[in-house]
Structures are given as structure tokens and as C-alpha cells.
Amino acid sequence: MRAFVPSILPLRLEGVGYAVGVKPLLSDVSLTVEPGRRLVVLGANGAGKSLLLRLCHGSIAPTSGRFFWADGSPRPEAQAMVFQRPVLLRRTVAANIDYPLALRGLSRSDRRAMVARTLDRFGLGAMAERPARLLSGGEQQRLALARAWAMRPEVLFLDEPTSALDPSATRIIEEMIESFSAEGITIVLTTHNLGQARRLAEDVAFLHRGRLIEQGPAAAFFAGPKTTEARAFLAGDLIW
Ligand SMILES: Nc1ncnc2c1ncn2[C@@H]1O[C@H](COP(=O)(O)OP(=O)(O)OP(=O)(O)O)[C@@H](O)[C@H]1O
């Protein structure tokens, strides 16, 4: 079905800023999210990574600058966001996948097929009728990613998706992200975890105090960061 609709990517940000009152939290961010890539947004605590993702997703509006989605729409449907702590409904696992599909207007039979396909694809079938909020943290995040996948996004924004998880749950989530990527879904991910950034990033955007101070291919960034701040960050030094 998607073949007949124009792609929403690339997404271009031009001089995007976000301020609360007179305090700028993000300033003058210009960035292009290219289709089919895995972009990792890096930076210290408070650098503005989550804000940048929420702006891209459209859950908050910039106070300066502009966003251009390739299809010309202000906030396209074919994108989804998953948070560090998944926001799940007080319903079963299956109902959590079904609900956003219903909101999007899919017929009951299309939804039933998509829920079954999603449960099967991510090994969630045995938990289908369990209350989602009783799942472990790792299972909840698997469900949040599976639910996002069921919406057939072109781009998925992932805000620290594994920071509350142990290494084995993290591995499962990273494998899911790689499988999305292999299907052509564009990934924009924030992380504190340098190991994760090295494993997953094809491109890097490095934020420092609300400014995007480096961006480009991950290999070049990790091999030779250009700024003192990025060098210090990669060396594990405290920067502020
Ligand atoms: N609504 C808001 N009002 C005031 N300040 C805010 C608001 N939202 C975020 N901030 C501040 O903006 C800065 C950037 O926040 P953001 O959550 O984007 O950082 P981050 O890079 O994701 O950090 P972390 O890695 O700790 O999650 C922080 O100093 C935060 O306290």
C-alpha cells in the first residue's frame, strides 16, 4: 500500500530551536534525516536529545526554525515514537497492538490480521491475553516496539529505548531495531550507551548544550571526532 503514497523522508530541519520562556533549550539545529539510515543522537544528560526527538515526532512544536517532511505534510502518519518507559494501556498485549490500528481506522478484520502477524513476528503470541502492564520491563519494551512496527512507520523515533533494561533485554531490543532497519525502516535513536551507539549508528548527531555541534557518518565520528566536546564525550570525560 505504501508504494502508492509519497515517501515522507527525507525530513529536513532548518534552524530549529525550542525555548521555554526566554530560555533556549535547543538552538539552531539543522539536520537531515535520510531514508533507510540509522541515525543516533548522542550527547550528555540534558543536551537536548529527547527534545529533538519530540520535535521531530511532532509531539512538541518548535519555537523557531522549520521542519520539512518530503511529502509536504506538517505531521505525517507514517512515523512513530517509542519512549524509554513504554506507555502501555491497561489492556491486554493484543489490545495494545489493536488500539492504535483502530484509531487509524483499520477494519476489524485487517486489525485482527495485523495483530496476529505482529504477535507472531515478535514472539509475543503466548502473552497475547496477558495484561500489558504486568509484563517485565523488557517485555513491555518489546511490545512497545512491536506496536510501533504494526503501524507500518517509515521512520521510528526511539528515545533511550534500552536505558532501563538489563543486557539480555537490551540485546533483544537491539535485534528488533536491526530487523526494522533491514526492512527499510529509518531509525532515529537517542542513547547514553556508547557501546550501543557504536553497534547501531550509521550516522551520528552530537548535541552539546542544546546545539548540534557535529553530525555525519558514524565511522568518521568515532574514528576522529572534530570537537573537543565530542572527543571528551567519547573518552568518557564529564562534560557540561
Ligand atoms: N518543558 C520544559 N521546561 C523547561 N525545561 C525543560 C523542558 N523540557 C526539557 N527541559 C530541559 O531541557 C534540557 C534538555 O532536556 P532533554 O530531556 O532533551 O535532555 P536529554 O539530552 O534527553 O537528557 P537525558 O539524557 O538526561 O535524557 C534539560 O536541561 C531539561 O531539563
The ligand as a Gaussian input file, in Angstrom:
#p B3LYP/6-31G(d) Opt

LIG

0 1
 N        9.268000      21.702000      29.330000
 C       10.483000      22.038000      29.778000
 N       10.636000      23.156000      30.538000
 C       11.852000      23.526000      30.986000
 N       12.975000      22.832000      30.737000
 C       12.883000      21.717000      30.019000
 C       11.641000      21.266000      29.493000
 N       11.861000      20.116000      28.790000
 C       13.190000      19.880000      28.880000
 N       13.804000      20.829000      29.609000
 C       15.254000      20.943000      29.877000
 O       15.894000      20.956000      28.603000
 C       17.147000      20.293000      28.679000
 C       17.217000      19.214000      27.633000
 O       16.329000      18.154000      28.004000
 P       16.303000      16.750000      27.272000
 O       15.341000      15.883000      28.017000
 O       16.081000      16.928000      25.832000
 O       17.791000      16.245000      27.500000
 P       18.456000      14.882000      27.104000
 O       19.652000      15.189000      26.281000
 O       17.454000      13.954000      26.516000
 O       18.920000      14.386000      28.527000
 P       18.896000      12.931000      29.190000
 O       19.987000      12.188000      28.522000
 O       19.190000      13.225000      30.615000
 O       17.532000      12.353000      28.970000
 C       17.269000      19.777000      30.099000
 O       18.048000      20.701000      30.827000
 C       15.841000      19.768000      30.597000
 O       15.787000      19.948000      32.000000

